Amino acid sequence: MPLIGYARVSTEDQTPLPQSQALKSAGCAEIHEEQASGGNRARPVLGRVLERIGKGDTLVVVRIDRLARSLSHLLEVIERLEAKGAFFRSLTDPIDTASPQGKFTLQVLGAAAEFERALIRERTKAGLASARSKGRVGGNPGLRARDPAALRKVRLARQDGFMERLHRTAGDWVPHVRRLRPDLAWQDVLSVINGPLPEARRWTQGRLLRAVRAYVRDGFLPETVLDRAGMRTRDDRLPALVAAIRGADPSITLQAICARLEAMREPTPRGRSRWQPSSVKMLLDRAERLGLMG
């Protein structure tokens, strides 16, 4: 079972060497180091690791806080790993999702997070009810008066909240958009993005375009990703699509690509619904000849 290590430090004057040494001692042949804030969920190195990790691999950290600073982010990363058939292990915490004990610990953490959210909701409802009973009207006085400064502040806050939500999910879609656009049409890019995601986290084309435009506006993505995609014949489109799936996960098997295409409801070259590994191999060979496997 391949062990992939991830070491993170927050500032330039810190060194990831002790973490890397501990990960190497634990058996990690591949170790990725990153200098970034733990509160930033859109870390490029972590994003690439999560994109490349394959079935049966285990992501290893020295401590949980090296991976995530919040329980919600930790559970989100582990959910992505489980969707790929991969595992997570912390060397100093009792979490190893490859073991029954580690899975139980994870279930306890998830239940604790849900309990905390429920308490917050109940406290909020009680506070609002108490304020109403005392005759206090909720809301911002400036908004009730339609004050331009207050309205502008709310718009900026909403935009910041929208960007924060995008940053939390950037690892799901940014690498694919950067790699596939504008060579593939948005519909095909969307299929590649949604393929490994659980139903609750899948994107619509409208949401994806809005997210991409926001990232282009703020300089996180180049403007070229919004260029018009070139027209492809069906003979060229399928090799490009299969090459995109292989590019997102170089270790993916032919059978797994078949399953991904069937989940995307992509018909075979002969219009059938069931894919065979031989058909995928043929398309990969064609993609290689067309120069689409870079």
N, C-alpha and C positions, 0 to 999 in steps of 0.2 A: 504494500500500500504506500504510494509515494507521499512523502511528507513535505509540504511547502511552507516555509517559514515567512512570517511577516514581522518586521521590527519597525517601530515608529518612535521618533523623538519630536518634541514640539519646537525647539529652537536650534539655531545653528551652533550655539556653544555647547550643546549636548551631543553625546556620541551614541550611536546605536550598537557599538562594539560589544558591550556586555550582553545585550539581547541576542545578537547574532551568534555569539559564542555559546550561549545557552541553547539556542535553537539547533546549532550544529551538533552539540553534545546529545541532543534529543533525537538525532538521526535525520535532520533536514538537509538534504543534498542541495536544495534550491532555496535561497533566502533572498527576500526582497526588502530593501531598506527605504524608509521615507521620512522626510522632515516636513511635518505638517501639524496643524492643530488637531487635537482629537475631536473638537467640536465640528470640524469641517467634514461633512459626509462625502463630498465630491473630491476625494483625494485621488489624483491620477494613478499613482502606483497601486493603491488598493483596488481601484477600478479595473486596471489591467489584470491584476491577479485574479479577481473574481470572474473576469471575462474568460481567462484562459484555463482556469481550473476545470478538471474533468472528472468523470465518474470514477469513484473509488479513491480519489485524492483526499488528503486531509490538510486543511489550513491550520497552522500551528502558530500560536503567539505565546509570549512569556507570561503576560497577564492580560486579563480582559480589557483593561483600560488602554492597552496599546492598540486595540482594535476599535473599541467604541467607548464613548463617554456616557452613553445613555442606554437604558435597557431596551428602548424601542429600536435603536440602531443595531444593537447586538442581535436582537431577534430578527430584524430585517435581513442582516447579512447571513445568519444561519438559515433563514428561509430560502435565500438564493442558493446557498450551497446544497441544501436538501433537494431543491428543484433539479439540480444537476447530478444528484446522486453522490455528492461529496460530503465530507465530514468536517467538524471543527473541534479543536483541542486547545485548551489553555494549560500551560505547564504548572502554574501555581494555583489554579482554581479548579474546583471539582466539576469540570465540564469537559466531556469527551463524548460527542454525539454518536461515536461508533460503539459505545458501550451502553447497556441498559441503565446503569447508574447515572451516566451523563445525560441520557435522554430524560430521566426522571427529574434531575436538577433543572433542566431546561423547561420542563413542564411546570415546575414550581415557580420558576422565574416568570413565565408567561402568565400564570394565574395571579402572581403578585402584581404584575403590571396592570392587569385588567381590574383587580381589586382597587388599586390606587386610582385608576381612572374613574371607577364608580364612586369612590369617596369624593373626588373632586366635583363630579356632577351633582351629588347630593348636597354638598356644602354650598355650591353655587345656587341651587334651587332654593335652599333655606335662606340664604342671604337676600335673594331677590324678593322672596315672600315677606321677609321681615321689613325690608325697605318699603314695599308697597303698603303694608299695614300702617306704617308711620306717615303715609302720604307723600313719600319721596318718589319722584318720577325718574325712571332710569334713563340712561343715555347721555350723550354729550350735549351740554347747553348750546355750544357753538353750532352743532349740526342741526339742532332744533330751530335755531335762528338762521340757518342757511348761511353761516359766516364763511366767506371764501377761503380764509386761512385754515379754518377747521376742516373744510371739505378737502382742501389740498393735502392736509396732513393725513386724512383718512385714505385718500387715494395712494399716497406714498406708502402708508403702512400695508395696504392691501397688496401693492406691488412687491414690497419686501417679503410679505408672507408667501406670495406666489413663487418668488425666486427661491425662498428657503425650501418650499416643497419640491421644486425642481431639483435643487441640489441634493436632496435626500434620495432621489430616484435617478440621478445622472448616470450612475453606473449601469443602469438597465438600457439606456438608449443613446447616450452621447457617443460612446466608442463606435456603435454601429452606424450612426448618422455620419460621423466623421470619415468612416472607412468606405461607406457604400454610396454616399451622395456626391455628385448627381448621376453616377453611373447607373444606379437602379431607380426605378420609379418609386414614389412614396408608398404605394400599395405593397410593393415587394419588400421595401425596407421595414414597413410595419409588420409584415409577416415574419421576418427574421427576428425582430425585436420581441414580438409576442410569443414566439415559439417556446422558449424555455420558462416563460413566466406563468405563475398560477393565474387562474381566471380573474381573481380580484384585482390583480395588478396590471392587467393588460391595457394597452393604449388604444384609443380611437385615432383615426387620421387627423381629425380636427384638433384634438388635444396635443398630438405630437407636433403638428405644424405650429401651433401657438407656442409651445415650449421651444422649438428650434428658433423661431423668430426672436423670442426673448433672449436666447443665448447668443444669437448673432448680433442683436442690438447691443448687448453688454460685452461683446468681444470674446466670448467663450468658444464660439465656433466661427469659422470663416464664412464670408458671404457666399462663397461658391456653392455651399450646400443647398442654397435656395435656387440655384440655376435650374433651368428646365432640363429634365432628363431627356436623353436622346431616345428616339423611337427604336425599339428592338422587335425583331421578328420572334415568333414563338420559338424557333430553333435556337436563337441566341439567348432568349430570356431565361429558359430553364437552366442552361449551363451557368449563367450568371447567378441565378438564384441558389443553385446547389453550391457554387463556389463561395457565395456569401455565407452560407451555413457552415461550410468547412472552415472558412476563414475565421469565423467567430469562435470555433472550437476545433483546432487542428487535430485533436485526438479523437474526435467523434467517429464512431464506426459507420459503415455503410448502412447497417440495419437501423441505427439510430437516426440517420438522415432520412431513411424511408419513413420512420415513425413521425419525424418532424414534418415532412411533406404531407403525410396523410392528415396530421393534426391541423395543418394549414389549408386542408381541402384542395390541394394542388393536384390536378389530374396529371396522369402520366402522358408521355408523348403520344400514346395511342388513345388517350381520353379515358383511361380506366382510373378507378379510385384507389386501387391497391398497388403499392410500389414494390419493386424487387431490387435487391442489392446490385444485380447486374445492370439494371437501367441507371441507377445512380452512378455506378462505376463508368458507364459509357458517357454520361453527362460530365463527370469530373475530367475524364480524358479530353473531351471536347473543350471544356473550359480551359484546360492546360494549353491546348493548341491555340485557343483564341487569346491567350495571355491574360486570363481573368483570375489566375490563382496567386497573384503577387500579394 
